[in-house]
Amino acid sequence: MLVDISNHWQSGKVFLYRHDELVMSRCDSIDVYQDVTEDAYRFGIGKTPLYYHEVGTSVIYSKMEYRNKYGSIKDRAGFFMISSGIKKGLLDRNKTIIEASSGNTGIALANIAKEMGYRAKIYVPNASSQATKDAIMVTGQEMVEVFDEASKHGSINIDAAVSMLKKEMEMKPGKYVNFDQYSNDANTLGHYYTTGPEVTSVIGDSITHVVISIGTGGTITGLAKYYKQNFPSVKVIAVMPKPYHKIQGLKNLNVSKTPEILSKNMNLIDEWMDIDDRDAEDMLKKMIDLDLFTGLSSAANYFSAVKIAEKYPGSKVLTVFPDSAEKYREAYVHRQLFTDDEYNEYSAYFRKDPSDTLYYGK
Ligand SMILES: Cc1ncc(COP(=O)(O)O)c(C=O)c1O
């Protein structure tokens, strides 16, 4: 029989041995992540609009992930990691969540933890945008800025932040829970259980290609798992930035460590593409005409999706827009992609984004 012991976890009424036993039986008897999926929707994460636009005879569908509760695709990973961590008995009120993130995961974890009543400490590379750091600080959770070699060149590399976090955990055993988005299956499964089924619920089984750039690899591996299992003819194409790129959220695997969730799911990826910063930047400017004002990784995804849509006429290409332009004013103005006035004009205009489930770009 399944016993709901969630209240006992909160109040600490169950002895440790008994507690572990119950947690194990709960994990064994039901799919924890199925539970988390329902909780995520109740919490207000997911069910983002699907933007679509034709390229010749092909159609590109893009999940507008910046419409998530805390502004990015990482709300899904953040919620799935925290919520499954609670259900598995890894997180309690005496522990602090500790995580390294170049931005969006940090923002998601800090906010979700706060809303659920938990503490979080986030290690952020110095090169991440000031607006990203502000968004973490404003939650009242702790943030540590990490100065590293890559930051000196304005490039973002998470590895130094991860090493610092590990040292802190070694110094204070038992104080922290590190969900580690790079190795945590919850990061992948958030997309397997929510993003994939959401797309199918809106447009049915028409997708032919999934084209998505990699950071932790959570999005691509989750969607790849979903499509390979349910619609095996779908081709999955991973997009990688060049070494020392400046696209916040993405990783080049030749100069950064390959995340575990990606290395163990490599067999799900059919093809790899490169993306150049310049191509993403040019696409970012063109996307204004499509009613879109996004982060650079969205432009990288869209550029790559257009390439596939053109290469395979009649295809239905799925991609994602991980975040909006909201956190990137300084980067865009500094790199002369937009003037300050243009940034103001577009961000005011695009705040009026649609809330429809399926949204046709002009
Ligand atoms: C803006 C942005 N784009 C893309 C990604 C990559 O997503 P994933 O980690 O699921 O590979 C991230 C991840 O943090 C991100 O913040």
The ligand as a Tripos MOL2 file, in Angstrom:
@<TRIPOS>MOLECULE
LIG
   16    16     1     0     0
SMALL
NO_CHARGES

@<TRIPOS>ATOM
      1 C1         19.9860   30.7330  -21.7240 C.3       1 LIG1
      2 C2         20.2510   29.2700  -21.7890 C.ar      1 LIG1
      3 N1         20.2480   28.6720  -22.9830 N.ar      1 LIG1
      4 C3         20.4890   27.3560  -23.1130 C.ar      1 LIG1
      5 C4         20.7600   26.5660  -22.0170 C.ar      1 LIG1
      6 C5         21.0700   25.1100  -22.2180 C.3       1 LIG1
      7 O1         20.0910   24.2630  -21.7250 O.3       1 LIG1
      8 P1         20.4730   22.8470  -21.1530 P.3       1 LIG1
      9 O2         21.2330   23.0720  -19.8740 O.co2     1 LIG1
     10 O3         19.1800   22.1670  -20.9300 O.co2     1 LIG1
     11 O4         21.3590   22.1710  -22.1530 O.co2     1 LIG1
     12 C6         20.7830   27.1440  -20.7530 C.ar      1 LIG1
     13 C7         21.1110   26.3490  -19.5860 C.2       1 LIG1
     14 O5         21.3990   26.8220  -18.5300 O.2       1 LIG1
     15 C8         20.5110   28.5260  -20.6310 C.ar      1 LIG1
     16 O6         20.5120   29.1380  -19.4410 O.3       1 LIG1
@<TRIPOS>BOND
     1     1     2 1
     2     2     3 ar
     3     2    15 ar
     4     3     4 ar
     5     4     5 ar
     6     5     6 1
     7     5    12 ar
     8     6     7 1
     9     7     8 1
    10     8     9 2
    11     8    10 1
    12     8    11 1
    13    12    13 1
    14    12    15 ar
    15    13    14 2
    16    15    16 1
@<TRIPOS>SUBSTRUCTURE
     1 LIG1         1 GROUP 0 **** ****
